[in-house]
Amino acid sequence: MPKLKADNRSRLLQAAMKLTYRRGFGRTALADIAKEARVPLGNLYYYFKTKDEIGDAIIKQRVLRLRKLLQELDKADSPTERLCGFVQIKIKNREKLARAGCPVGTLCSELRKQGGAVAKKAPVLFAEALAWMEAQFLALGKGADSRGLAVHLLSSLQGVTVLAHTFHDPGLIETEAAQLKQWIRALEPEKIEKGNHDRTLSRTRPERRRLSAAHRRVSARLGSLR
């Protein structure tokens, strides 16, 4: 019996994630979820009393998936490769993203508009990704700019996903992702030798200094949200 209960809950949750991604959270009824999962509607209430409980379960499941993904990326040898690996995931999923949009971005936006207790939990999905990215930029020696760089990277990925979905053009993701990878690699410190000592020099360009200043302004505005 415990296994059956776990199976039913898992099927209901997977059905909810599938339908809310396809139709939207607001347009997905509990009856739709029960039907998709092949679980009697009356039984659904044993596992989820309200739709908000389902929303909360979806968020928790997506957080678990994100953490597993980040753990895999952490196996890469350098923060540069880890960040590029995150970008590569967008390229890998570009067809699906162009067809249906970002499941995380869509869910967060819709829940925010809807309001309620579950809406307050949705930001954790982006907050965890931002924190991880910030840690990678810190490891690259970007210091106080790290938060702003993380915001720039995540907002670029989310923005191009919206455009790709709007125009149904996965090529937009591929093009932007390639540019983001180039940008990330350009931020990597360059090791040079001087006498018997090694020291690290970051490549300097006027536009990068302007970008860093912009990132500091973004970080200051976002400081209260951390």
Backbone as a ProteinNet text record, in pm:
[ID]
protein_1_A
[PRIMARY]
MPKLKADNRSRLLQAAMKLTYRRGFGRTALADIAKEARVPLGNLYYYFKTKDEIGDAIIKQRVLRLRKLLQELDKADSPTERLCGFVQIKIKNREKLARAGCPVGTLCSELRKQGGAVAKKAPVLFAEALAWMEAQFLALGKGADSRGLAVHLLSSLQGVTVLAHTFHDPGLIETEAAQLKQWIRALEPEKIEKGNHDRTLSRTRPERRRLSAAHRRVSARLGSLR
[TERTIARY]
80.9	0	84.8	191.3	274.6	333.4	374.7	431.8	326.6	205.4	97.2	70.1	70.5	47.8	158.6	282.7	395.9	387	347.9	333.2	224.8	111.7	1.6	42.4	108.6	151.9	251.4	344.3	443.1	376.3	279.3	208.3	130.4	67.4	-7.3	86.9	201.6	296.9	353.8	388.6	441.9	336.7	212.6	103.2	83.7	91.4	75.8	186.6	308.6	421.3	406.1	362.2	344.2	233.1	119.7	4.3	22.2	80.7	99.2	203	299.3	397	330.2	245	180	68.5	-14.3	-132.9	-120.8	-32	-24.9	-86.7	-38.4	-87.1	-233.6	-268.5	-405	-509	-470.6	-565.7	-569.9	-493.9	-492.7	-578	-684.3	-774.9	-728.5	-770.9	-737.1	-790.1	-906.9	-965.2	-877.3	-815.6	-725.3	-604.1	-552.4	-434.5	-468.1	-583.6	-625.3	-643.8	-703.1	-727.2	-596.2	-503.8	-373.8	-296.6	-308.6	-236.5	-309.5	-432.2	-516.4	-539	-569.2	-602	-740.4	-831.2	-963.8	-954	-1038.6	-1033.6	-1047.9	-1136.8	-1154.4	-1027	-945.4	-820.6	-714.3	-725.6	-627.2	-620.4	-735.9	-740.5	-674.2	-648.2	-573.6	-427.8	-377.3	-237.2	-218.5	-313.8	-306.3	-443.2	-448.8	-577.1	-622.4	-525.7	-558.2	-464.9	-497.7	-412.1	-280.3	-284.8	-161.3	-63.6	-115.2	-27.8	41	-30.8	30.6	137.1	106.3	204.9	330.6	313.2	426.7	509.2	441	511	587.9	530.2	598.9	727	718.6	836.8	945.3	907.5	1005.4	1069.6	991	1044.8	1141.9	1109.5	1196.8	1325.2	1315.9	1435.9	1527.3	1469.4	1549	1618.6	1546.9	1605.9	1719.6	1698.6	1802.2	1926.8	1908	2023	2101.1	2028.7	2095.1	2175.1	2116.6	2184.4	2311.2	2300.8	2416.2	2525.9	2485.7	2584	2662.8	2596.1	2664.1	2759.2	2713.8	2798.5	2920.4	2905.9	3016.4	3132.2	3107.8	3214.8	3314.1	3278.4	3368.7	3492.3	3602.1	3731.4	3744.4	3668.4	3687.1	3552.4	3546.2	3420.7	3379.4	3476.4	3444.6	3370	3421.3	3357	3221.4	3208.7	3080.3	2974.7	3012.3	2918.8	2883.6	2982.6	2956.1	2868.3	2885.7	2801.1	2656.4	2633.4	2496.2	2435.9	2514.5	2466.7	2437.7	2521.7	2505.1	2371.8	2320.8	2191.4	2081.1	2091.2	1993.4	2001.2	2123.3	2140.3	2080.4	2108.3	2057.7	1905.3	1840.7	1693.8	1628.3	1701.8	1652.1	1522.4	1507.2	1384.6	1262.7	1276.2	1166.4	1137	1240.9	1222.5	1156.1	1192.5	1130.3	983.9	953.6	815.9	724.6	775.1	687.7	734.6	853.1	903.4	976.5	1027.9	1100.2	1001.3	1005.9	909.6	923.5	1045.7	1068.1	1022.8	1065.7	1028.1	878	815	669.8	596.3	639.9	575.3	590.9	712.4	736.8	653.9	649.7	573.9	426	373	229.7	192	273.4	244	251.9	345.2	357.2	231.7	179.9	58.4	-61.7	-63	-174.4	-173.3	-53.5	-41.2	-64.2	-68.8	-90.3	40.6	27.6	143.4	243.4	192.6	283.1	364.1	309.8	381.4	508.1	504.2	618.7	732.7	700.4	802.7	868.7	803	852.3	991.1	1026.2	1157.4	1276.5	1257.5	1369	1430	1350.2	1399.4	1508.5	1486.9	1588.6	1696.3	1658	1753.8	1867.2	1832.8	1936.2	2029.6	1972.9	2056.5	2148.4	2095.5	2176.2	2289.4	2258	2359.2	2471.6	2434.6	2535.3	2622.6	2560.1	2636.5	2729.6	2678.2	2759.8	2882.9	2865.5	2978.6	3084.1	3039.7	3134.6	3213.3	3144.4	3213.7	3308.3	3269.8	3360	3486.7	3468.6	3583.9	3673.2	3615.8	3693.9	3763.5	3740.9	3806.7	3736.6	3604.4	3531.4	3478.1	3496.7	3466.6	3328.1	3324.4	3197.2	3112.2	3174.8	3099.7	3025.3	3053.4	3003.5	2852	2784.2	2637.3	2581.4	2634.3	2587.1	2613.8	2727.3	2759.7	2662.4	2628.6	2532.1	2395.3	2353.6	2225.1	2226.8	2337.1	2349.2	2336.9	2404.6	2402.1	2262.8	2202.6	2071	1964.6	1968.8	1868.4	1886.5	2009.9	2033.9	1975.8	1997.1	1943.9	1791.2	1732.9	1587.4	1528.6	1594.8	1545	1544.3	1652.4	1657.3	1559.7	1530.5	1431.2	1292.5	1260.6	1132.6	1124.4	1231.8	1232.9	1220.1	1293.2	1286.9	1146.5	1080.5	943.4	847.3	866.7	780	787.7	910.4	930.4	938.5	926.9	938.4	1066.3	1176.7	1304.4	1414.4	1444.3	1548.7	1687.4	1703.7	1832.6	1874.6	1777.5	1809.3	1883.3	1841.7	1907.4	2049.8	2066	2198	2295.4	2248.5	2333.7	2372.3	2272.8	2299.9	2386.4	2360.4	2438.8	2585.9	2610.9	2748.9	2819.3	2748	2805	2829.2	2737.7	2754.9	2874.8	2895.1	3011.9	3140.8	3141.8	3258.7	3283.5	3175.6	3185.4	3239.8	3189.8	3236.2	3385.1	3427.9	3568.3	3657.8	3605.3	3682.8	3703.4	3618.2	3631.4	3733.4	3776.6	3870	4005.3	4064.8	4196.5	4300	4393.5	4499	4629.1	4687.7	4808.7	4931.7	5018.2	5140.7	5259.3	5377.7	5498.1	5578.2	5633.9	5722.4	5835	5957.6	6069.9	6042.4	6059.7	6035.9	5900.5	5816.4	5687.8	5573.5	5470.9	5347.4	5252.1	5183.3	5078.3	4960.4	4845.2	4722.9	4681.6	4656.9	4609.1	4476.6	4378.8	4253.8	4265.5	4211.3	4208.1	4129.3	4177.2	4107.9	4066.7	3942.2	3887.2	3796.4	3787.4	3699.6	3555.8	3507.2	3368.1	3346.1	3448.1	3432.7	3426.9	3504.8	3499.7	3362.5	3305.5	3171.8	3070	3085.8	2994.6	3003.2	3126.4	3142.8	3076.2	3087	3021.4	2870.6	2817.5	2672.9	2633	2716.4	2686.2	2687.5	2778.1	2781.1	2653.9	2601.9	2476.4	2361.8	2361.7	2257.9	2267.9	2391.6	2411.2	2360.2	2384	2337.7	2186.7	2119.5	1972.9	1918	1991.3	1942.7	1984.3	2068.8	2121.6	2013.7	1907.5	1800	1722.5	1738	1663	1741.8	1866.5	1950.6	1921
-121.6	0	127.5	138.9	259	285.6	176.8	193.9	245.7	197.1	242.9	391.3	432.5	573.2	659.9	613.6	689	696.6	586.1	583.4	678.8	679.2	768.1	914.8	946.7	1085.1	1126.5	1037.2	1067	1088.1	1003.2	1016.8	1147.1	1184	1309.9	1428.8	1422.7	1533	1545.2	1432.6	1436.9	1488.2	1447	1494.8	1644.3	1691.4	1834.4	1915.5	1867	1938.2	1944	1834.2	1827.2	1921.6	1916.7	1995.8	2144.5	2178.9	2320.9	2383.4	2304.9	2354	2375.3	2282.6	2289.2	2393	2398.7	2484.4	2609.6	2603.5	2710.1	2663.7	2716.8	2674.1	2711.6	2833	2880	2805.6	2757	2690.8	2539.2	2490.4	2346	2316.1	2241.2	2206.6	2078.7	2061.6	1940	1816.5	1830.4	1717.4	1678.8	1778.4	1750.4	1670.5	1708.7	1640.6	1496.7	1477.2	1341.2	1253.6	1311	1235.5	1196.7	1291.7	1265.8	1157.8	1159.8	1062.9	929.7	926.1	806.8	769.9	871.6	855.4	916.3	847.4	905.2	1041.7	1134.5	1270.3	1272.2	1188	1184	1145.7	1059	1015.3	1124.5	1215.1	1323.4	1403.8	1426.1	1509.6	1443.1	1315.5	1247.4	1293.8	1326.3	1365.3	1516.8	1587	1731.8	1791.4	1864.7	1919.6	2036.5	2113.8	2231.9	2239.5	2327.9	2348.5	2413.8	2496.7	2558.2	2452.2	2345.3	2236.7	2170.5	2160.2	2105.4	2201.1	2330.8	2430.2	2423.7	2407.6	2396.8	2272.1	2162	2036.9	2048.9	2120.5	2141.9	2221.5	2326.6	2408.7	2324.9	2246	2162.4	2062.1	2004.5	1907	1972.8	2092.7	2163.3	2207.7	2242.4	2276.8	2154.8	2038.2	1915	1885.1	1904.9	1881.6	1979.2	2105.8	2206.9	2173	2133.8	2100.4	1981.6	1883.7	1767.5	1810.2	1898.5	1949.9	2026	2111.6	2190.9	2102.4	1994.6	1900.6	1835.9	1806.1	1749.6	1851.6	1976.3	2081.1	2107.7	2090.2	2113.7	2016.2	1910.5	1813.4	1864.7	1972.4	2029.6	2087	2097.4	2132.4	2277.6	2367.7	2509.9	2580.7	2697.8	2774.3	2817.8	2842.4	2878.9	2766.3	2644	2529.3	2499.1	2525.1	2502.6	2600.1	2726.4	2826.6	2797.5	2761	2726.7	2602.4	2510.9	2391.9	2427.4	2526.2	2572	2629.6	2710.2	2769	2659.6	2557	2448.4	2377.3	2373.6	2309	2378.3	2511	2585.4	2544.7	2525.9	2483.3	2344.1	2256.1	2118.9	2115.3	2203.7	2204.7	2312.1	2366.3	2482.5	2455.6	2335.5	2305.1	2307.9	2245.6	2241.2	2380.5	2456.7	2591.1	2683.6	2669.4	2752	2714.2	2588.2	2541.1	2576.7	2561.6	2575.8	2678.2	2736.3	2833	2767.2	2849.1	2798.6	2754.9	2630.6	2585.5	2659.4	2694	2764.8	2910.1	2976.8	3116.5	3134.7	3046.2	3052.9	3032.3	2932	2902.9	3019.4	3071.9	3182.6	3305	3337.1	3454.2	3438.3	3320.8	3298.7	3297.2	3233.2	3227.9	3366.3	3448	3583.9	3666.1	3648.6	3720.8	3672.3	3544	3485.1	3526.4	3540.9	3578.6	3460.4	3486.6	3380.1	3328.7	3232.8	3180.4	3112.1	3036.6	2963.4	3057.9	3175.5	3273.3	3321.1	3327.2	3373.9	3272.3	3146.5	3042.5	3027.5	3075.7	3056.8	3115.4	3232.8	3290.8	3203.1	3103.5	3017.6	2948.8	2924.7	2857.8	2939.7	3069.5	3156	3192.5	3205.1	3243.6	3141.7	3013.6	2909.7	2912.2	2933.6	2942.4	3063.9	3176.7	3297.8	3278.9	3218.1	3196.2	3107.7	3004.5	2914.3	2988.9	3067.3	3143.7	3243.8	3310.5	3406.7	3338.4	3218.5	3143.3	3114	3086.2	3058.5	3184	3297.5	3422.8	3463.6	3435.3	3460.6	3376.9	3251.1	3162.7	3211.7	3288.7	3348.2	3477.1	3516.2	3634.3	3764.9	3759.2	3880	3959.6	3908.2	3984.1	4045	4177.1	4247.8	4249	4224.2	4222	4090.3	3990.4	3854.6	3846.8	3916.2	3912.7	3972.9	4086.2	4150.1	4066.4	3999.8	3912	3794.6	3741.6	3631.3	3676.8	3795.8	3849.9	3869.2	3920.5	3941.6	3810	3706.3	3576.7	3515.1	3512.1	3448.7	3526.3	3658.9	3738.3	3727.3	3712.5	3692.9	3560.3	3455.6	3323.8	3322.7	3385.7	3389.2	3476.7	3587.2	3677.4	3614.6	3545.7	3484.4	3367.6	3303.5	3196.5	3252.3	3367.6	3433.1	3468.8	3522.9	3559.6	3436.1	3330.6	3207.2	3148.9	3155.7	3105.4	3194.9	3324.7	3419.7	3401.7	3388.4	3375.1	3228.9	3136.8	2993.5	2966.1	3020.2	3012.9	2965.8	2836.1	2784	2836.7	2884.8	2938.4	3059.9	3133.6	3249.8	3207.6	3096.1	3045.1	3002	2932.9	2884.7	3000.4	3105.3	3220.8	3294.8	3323.2	3396.3	3314.4	3184.5	3098.6	3096	3093	3094.1	3223.7	3335.1	3463.7	3470.1	3412.1	3410.5	3325.5	3214.8	3131.9	3208.7	3281	3360.7	3468.2	3530	3632.4	3573.5	3455.9	3390	3358.5	3306	3269	3392.6	3503.2	3627.6	3681.4	3641.6	3685	3603.4	3492.1	3404.4	3471.6	3470	3531.5	3468.5	3551.4	3503.6	3496.5	3380.5	3359.7	3392.5	3480.1	3515.1	3498.5	3490.2	3474	3603.1	3635	3749.8	3710.5	3696.7	3649.2	3508	3483.5	3351.8	3341.3	3444.8	3447.5	3444.3	3375.6	3376.1	3474.4	3547.1	3630.9	3629.3	3662.3	3655.9	3793.9	3806.7	3932.6	3907.3	3989.5	3980.1	4064.8	4016.5	4095	4222.1	4333.9	4460.7	4520.5	4564.4	4633.1	4743.3	4854.5	4964	4920.1	4837.8	4796.3	4706.4	4627.7	4542.4	4624.5	4734.6	4821.9	4886.1	4925.9	4984.2	4881.1	4756.9	4649.6	4621	4622.2	4597.8	4706.1	4830	4939.5	4920.2	4876	4850.6	4737.6	4635.1	4522.4	4564.3	4656.9	4704.5	4779.6	4854.3	4926	4827.7	4720.7	4617.5	4549.7	4518.7	4451.6	4536.6	4668.9	4757.8	4758.5	4756.6	4757	4625.7	4516.1	4385	4346	4426.8	4392.4	4363.6	4440.8	4422.6	4294.7	4231.6	4108.7	3984.5	3997.8	3880.9	3822.4
0	0	0	86.4	83.2	-54.8	-125.3	-258.6	-355.8	-346.1	-432.1	-409.8	-282.6	-251.1	-310	-296.7	-351.3	-502.5	-566.3	-712	-758.1	-689.7	-726.4	-712.5	-603.1	-583.4	-690.5	-721.8	-824.9	-960.7	-993.4	-1120.7	-1126.5	-1016.4	-1011.1	-1026.8	-961.7	-970.6	-1111.6	-1171.9	-1308.2	-1406.5	-1386.2	-1471.4	-1453.3	-1330.2	-1302.1	-1367.5	-1360.5	-1421.6	-1573.7	-1631.2	-1776.2	-1822.7	-1756.3	-1799.8	-1772.6	-1657.6	-1627.1	-1720.6	-1764.8	-1862.7	-1997.9	-2034.4	-2165.8	-2170.4	-2065.2	-2066.6	-1981	-1882	-1782.9	-1652.7	-1542	-1410.9	-1390.7	-1429.5	-1408	-1488.9	-1606	-1695.6	-1675.9	-1582.3	-1555.1	-1432.3	-1451.8	-1341.2	-1272.3	-1148.7	-1074.8	-1146	-1206.7	-1280.1	-1398.6	-1463.6	-1576	-1528.7	-1413.8	-1359	-1323.1	-1258.3	-1220.5	-1344.2	-1448	-1571.6	-1638.3	-1645	-1708	-1632.1	-1499.2	-1415.9	-1403.4	-1453.5	-1441.8	-1294.7	-1217.9	-1076.2	-1055.4	-988.4	-964.5	-897.5	-942.5	-890	-737.7	-683.9	-539.2	-466.3	-528.5	-467.1	-468.7	-567.3	-577	-447.7	-386.8	-266.1	-146.2	-155.5	-49.3	-49.1	-168.6	-182.8	-185.3	-245.9	-257.2	-223.8	-115.7	-72.1	-159.2	-208	-288.7	-408.1	-499.3	-614.8	-574.3	-470.6	-421.1	-371.5	-312.9	-267.6	-386.7	-496.9	-618.1	-669.1	-667.6	-709.8	-625.4	-496.4	-405.5	-436.5	-465.9	-498.2	-629.5	-726.2	-854.5	-833	-753.1	-724.8	-658.9	-558.9	-488.5	-583.8	-672.7	-766.8	-864.6	-909.9	-1003.3	-932.6	-805.4	-728.8	-717.9	-690	-681.3	-814	-923.4	-1056.1	-1082.5	-1044.4	-1064.6	-984.5	-857.8	-774.2	-829	-880.5	-941.1	-1063.5	-1142.5	-1261.3	-1223.5	-1122.2	-1079.5	-1021.1	-954.1	-901.2	-1014.9	-1124	-1240.8	-1302.3	-1312.9	-1369.7	-1281.8	-1151.7	-1058.8	-1079.8	-1154.7	-1181.6	-1285.8	-1356.9	-1456.1	-1387.2	-1463	-1403.9	-1361.5	-1421.4	-1392.3	-1388.9	-1321.8	-1321.8	-1461.6	-1547.6	-1686.3	-1755.5	-1740.8	-1804.2	-1740.8	-1611.5	-1545.9	-1598.3	-1610.9	-1663.7	-1809.5	-1887.4	-2028	-2037.1	-1942.5	-1939	-1913.6	-1826.4	-1800.5	-1928.1	-1999.7	-2125.7	-2228.5	-2230.3	-2326.8	-2310.9	-2189.5	-2164.7	-2244.8	-2254.9	-2335.2	-2482.3	-2530.2	-2669.5	-2689.3	-2594.8	-2603.3	-2609.2	-2533.2	-2523.7	-2610.6	-2705	-2780.8	-2856.2	-2910.6	-2986.1	-2894.5	-2780.1	-2683.1	-2627.9	-2601	-2547.1	-2647.7	-2774.7	-2878.6	-2898.8	-2876	-2895.5	-2778	-2655.7	-2539.3	-2435.9	-2454.2	-2358	-2242.8	-2153.3	-2037.5	-1929.9	-1885.5	-1784.1	-1652	-1615.1	-1488.8	-1499.7	-1606.5	-1624.6	-1637.9	-1714.1	-1732.9	-1601.2	-1524.9	-1397.1	-1299.9	-1287.2	-1193.5	-1229.6	-1357.4	-1402.2	-1373.9	-1404.1	-1384.6	-1237	-1155.6	-1012.1	-949.7	-995.4	-944.5	-974.5	-1094.3	-1131.8	-1050.8	-1023.7	-950.4	-804	-745.8	-606.2	-513.5	-385	-287.9	-230	-139.7	-67.6	-160	-258	-346.1	-433	-464.5	-546.9	-476.8	-343.9	-267.9	-267.8	-298.9	-299.7	-436.9	-541.6	-677.5	-702.7	-646.8	-676.8	-641.2	-555.6	-516.7	-638.9	-742.2	-862.3	-930.7	-941.7	-1000.8	-899.2	-772.4	-669.4	-657.7	-666.8	-655.7	-776.7	-894.3	-1014.6	-1006.7	-961.9	-947.7	-846.8	-734.1	-630.8	-682.9	-758.7	-815.7	-916.4	-1003.9	-1102.2	-1034	-931.8	-858	-800	-748.1	-691.2	-797.5	-921.1	-1029.2	-1066.1	-1072.5	-1104.6	-991.3	-867.5	-755.9	-769.6	-811.9	-831.4	-944.7	-1036.2	-1144.9	-1101	-976	-923.4	-953.3	-977.4	-1015.3	-897	-776.5	-657.1	-652.5	-629.2	-611.7	-738.3	-852.2	-978.3	-1000.4	-918.5	-944.2	-949.1	-857.9	-856.9	-985.9	-1025.3	-1146.9	-1270.9	-1274.5	-1387	-1393.8	-1276.3	-1270.3	-1320.4	-1279.5	-1324.9	-1476.2	-1527.3	-1672.3	-1748.7	-1700.9	-1768.8	-1765.7	-1647.2	-1636.6	-1712.8	-1704.5	-1775.8	-1926.6	-1973.8	-2117.1	-2164.4	-2084.9	-2121.6	-2119.6	-2017.7	-2010	-2120.3	-2147.7	-2250.8	-2388.5	-2423.2	-2555.8	-2565.7	-2452.7	-2453.6	-2484.7	-2426.8	-2456.6	-2605.2	-2659.8	-2801.9	-2890.8	-2855.6	-2934.9	-2934.1	-2819.1	-2809.3	-2887.5	-2876.8	-2946.9	-3097.6	-3148.5	-3293.2	-3337.8	-3242.8	-3270.2	-3350.2	-3297.7	-3368.5	-3273.2	-3269.9	-3181.1	-3215.3	-3339.4	-3380.2	-3298.8	-3247.3	-3163.8	-3037.5	-2980.4	-2859.8	-2892.4	-3003.8	-3042.5	-3063.6	-3131.2	-3159.2	-3031.3	-2946.8	-2823.8	-2728.9	-2721.7	-2632.7	-2674.1	-2804.9	-2853.7	-2813.5	-2822	-2782.7	-2632.4	-2555.4	-2410.1	-2369.5	-2436.9	-2407.8	-2436	-2546.3	-2581.6	-2475.3	-2429.4	-2325.5	-2195.5	-2156.7	-2034.4	-2043.5	-2157.3	-2173.3	-2172.9	-2221.7	-2220.5	-2079.6	-1986.7	-1847.7	-1769.7	-1828.5	-1758	-1744.8	-1626.4	-1607.4	-1700.3	-1746.8	-1835.8	-1757.9	-1754.1	-1675.4	-1759.9	-1706.5	-1777.6	-1683.4	-1742.4	-1661.9	-1662.8	-1549.7	-1538.4	-1443.6	-1499.8	-1419.9	-1372.4	-1245.4	-1188.1	-1122.2	-1142.7	-1074.1	-1174.6	-1138.9	-1217.9	-1153.5	-1233.8	-1180	-1275.3	-1226	-1305.1	-1349	-1478.5	-1534.9	-1604.6	-1579.2	-1652.8	-1777.8	-1887.4	-2009.1	-1983.1	-2033.3	-2010.1	-2142.7	-2149.6	-2265	-2213.7	-2284.8	-2239.8	-2220.7	-2315.1	-2302.8	-2182.2	-2142.9	-2026.6	-1898.4	-1895.3	-1778.6	-1765.9	-1879.6	-1875.8	-1831.9	-1879.7	-1841.6	-1692.7	-1637.9	-1495.5	-1412.7	-1459.9	-1388.1	-1387.8	-1500.9	-1509.9	-1416.9	-1410	-1322.2	-1175.7	-1140.1	-1002.1	-966.9	-1065.3	-1040.9	-1023.3	-1105.4	-1092.5	-957.2	-914.8	-786.6	-671.6	-680.2	-574.2	-564.8	-682.2	-682.6	-630.3	-656.1	-616.4	-474.5	-412.1	-281.6	-178.3	-183.5	-84.8	-105.2	-224.6	-253.3	-214.4	-181.6	-153.2	-18
[MASK]
++++++++++++++++++++++++++++++++++++++++++++++++++++++++++++++++++++++++++++++++++++++++++++++++++++++++++++++++++++++++++++++++++++++++++++++++++++++++++++++++++++++++++++++++++++++++++++++++++++++++++++++++++++++++++++++++++

